Amino acid sequence: MKVISIYFKFSLVTSTMFHAVETDIPLAGEDLVVSKIIRESNKTEIISFASDRETADKFLALIEKYDVTSWPGRIPSVLKIPEEGGRVRSCFMTLRFDDGSTGDVTFREVPEETGAEAQKAFTELVFASVANEKKISSRTVYPKLSECREIREKHGPVVAVETRSYSCGMMYNSNQTVYQTIERSGEGRVRVTVRKKAGNEPEASGSAETESDILSRVQEISDRENLPCWEYAAIDPSIPIDRSMQPLDYSSSSSLSVYYDDTLITGMPRVKRTIGESACKLGGAEVDREISDMVYEVVTKSGVKVDMPYINYFANAQPLATQTPPMTQFMGMGMAWAAAGTASSDPAPDTSRVSSPAAFNSDDTWNCPSCGETGLTGKFCPGCGRPGPQTETQN
């Protein structure tokens, strides 16, 4: 068999980030044009470089020198991950043969000295092939979800899944974030962890173990839908977006992340791949909802319950009680605090300062008799949500 092309991927991987540069290098034929692909969550760049027979022969010489065609099929050794930062730089190469077959190489299939030497030689030659002076053209594309399903990216088994929801109003420190993480803890068992953060308050969290097959079910979906590459789905910014129905005083977002054990590929035992809003808007919402519902069921089954951390800005003001992020989507933050307080089991607010109904001052401002806020002009108190005198009069 003869090698007709090389697909070379240089990656920088941490537990929360995966960045890779792909290079497609033809070694046979007349049209020897090298393609470099840089994939990001908001766009993909494709750059073309001129090549020649001399460069192709240099790659073939390296393949022969290190007997690379004999490496595919061997089990790679585990990469040693640096303790500080946990950042790994690794290379992955696919050989394409003239009979249509392929072979994968991680440069860890052979004794460490030979593999490291070969990796350095191939990396240097790849970088020389995409030097700026050889650049022919470049273009930016925004892959649709259907295109992302066709991208092949090597990953190991699913070891964790996580949902994240975020909401924020106009009031200072009104932002809230909720994480729900499910990770493998044993055969047929998972550990459920819930973390909640409100404003600048300390994070609250809780965890427990339970029996569940959710990770194997997510694995099936991942294999079927090619989930790792959904992160590359992007919306073309030149296409107008109707923002007329978007609220100006409230924003929210959510995401779903799947973690893979790539020990035998990039060397990292936990690599994060995220399904963001772009993928959902481009047709992936149903799959996102399917997995998110699984996470909700397992969290509920585990019995883990975490109260949202209190936010208490004003003396004697009513604290923010336990509430789920959607509660604030349909009301002002002050009203949400008041509603949450009356529906919770928190201690009753201090009413010792309530002596009379709200009334206008001589300058048309009013003072809140519930929490002591003064000089108010709006219909509701921003501290506790109590209606002002104009509202009480209307009622």
Secondary structure as GFF3:
##gff-version 3
##sequence-region A 1 395
A	DSSP	beta_strand	3	13	.	.	.	ID=ss1
A	DSSP	beta_strand	18	26	.	.	.	ID=ss2
A	DSSP	beta_strand	33	39	.	.	.	ID=ss3
A	DSSP	beta_strand	44	50	.	.	.	ID=ss4
A	DSSP	alpha_helix	53	65	.	.	.	ID=ss5
A	DSSP	three_ten_helix	68	70	.	.	.	ID=ss6
A	DSSP	beta_strand	88	97	.	.	.	ID=ss7
A	DSSP	beta_strand	102	105	.	.	.	ID=ss8
A	DSSP	alpha_helix	112	129	.	.	.	ID=ss9
A	DSSP	three_ten_helix	132	134	.	.	.	ID=ss10
A	DSSP	beta_strand	135	141	.	.	.	ID=ss11
A	DSSP	alpha_helix	145	148	.	.	.	ID=ss12
A	DSSP	beta_strand	158	169	.	.	.	ID=ss13
A	DSSP	beta_strand	176	186	.	.	.	ID=ss14
A	DSSP	beta_strand	189	198	.	.	.	ID=ss15
A	DSSP	beta_strand	204	211	.	.	.	ID=ss16
A	DSSP	alpha_helix	214	225	.	.	.	ID=ss17
A	DSSP	three_ten_helix	227	232	.	.	.	ID=ss18
A	DSSP	beta_strand	250	262	.	.	.	ID=ss19
A	DSSP	beta_strand	268	275	.	.	.	ID=ss20
A	DSSP	alpha_helix	277	279	.	.	.	ID=ss21
A	DSSP	pi_helix	280	284	.	.	.	ID=ss22
A	DSSP	alpha_helix	285	302	.	.	.	ID=ss23
A	DSSP	three_ten_helix	325	330	.	.	.	ID=ss24
A	DSSP	alpha_helix	333	342	.	.	.	ID=ss25
A	DSSP	alpha_helix	389	394	.	.	.	ID=ss26
###
